[in-house]
């Protein structure tokens, strides 16, 4: 993977995290950022909703 592609992907993930209110992204690797994004998205799931009780 080219460095510019990784930079673009990293910036995109950081932007998504900032839009969700997570601003502590300094010094994290791409994999750590993706993990934080996945956790933030999982926390947004409304478990009280009937549609999300299938599992």
Backbone torsions as a table, in degrees:
resi	resn	phi	psi	omega
1	UNK	NA	135.7	179.5
2	UNK	-71.8	153.4	179.9
3	UNK	-62.7	-39.4	-178.8
4	UNK	-65.1	-35.0	177.7
5	UNK	-66.1	-41.5	179.2
6	UNK	-66.2	-41.0	177.3
7	UNK	-60.9	-42.8	179.8
8	UNK	-63.3	-44.8	-179.8
9	UNK	-65.2	-41.2	179.3
10	UNK	-63.5	-44.7	179.2
11	UNK	-62.7	-37.7	179.5
12	UNK	-65.4	-43.7	179.5
13	UNK	-65.7	-42.1	178.3
14	UNK	-61.8	-41.6	178.5
15	UNK	-61.5	-42.7	178.8
16	UNK	-64.4	-40.7	178.3
17	UNK	-64.0	-42.3	179.2
18	UNK	-63.8	-37.9	177.8
19	UNK	-65.2	-25.5	179.1
20	UNK	-90.5	-1.2	177.0
21	UNK	95.8	3.5	179.1
22	UNK	-94.3	113.3	-174.0
23	UNK	-111.7	-4.8	-178.4
24	UNK	-87.0	74.4	-176.7
25	UNK	-113.2	2.2	-176.1
26	UNK	-69.1	126.7	174.0
27	UNK	79.6	6.0	179.5
28	UNK	-88.9	146.2	176.6
29	UNK	-77.3	169.8	179.4
30	UNK	-59.8	-44.7	-179.7
31	UNK	-62.8	-39.2	177.6
32	UNK	-66.0	-39.5	178.8
33	UNK	-64.6	-42.5	178.7
34	UNK	-63.3	-38.8	178.4
35	UNK	-64.3	-43.5	177.7
36	UNK	-62.2	-40.2	179.5
37	UNK	-65.3	-42.0	178.8
38	UNK	-62.6	-42.0	178.7
39	UNK	-66.2	-40.6	179.5
40	UNK	-64.1	-39.9	178.4
41	UNK	-67.8	-37.8	179.0
42	UNK	-65.7	-33.5	179.9
43	UNK	-70.8	-18.8	179.9
44	UNK	-82.3	-11.3	-178.7
45	UNK	-70.1	128.7	179.4
46	UNK	-84.8	100.1	-176.1
47	UNK	-73.4	-14.8	178.4
48	UNK	-79.1	-15.8	-179.7
49	UNK	-73.3	137.9	-179.6
50	UNK	-61.3	-32.0	-179.7
51	UNK	-66.8	-21.5	-177.5
52	UNK	-102.8	14.4	-179.7
53	UNK	-103.7	17.5	-175.8
54	UNK	-72.5	-19.9	-176.8
55	UNK	-103.2	NA	NA
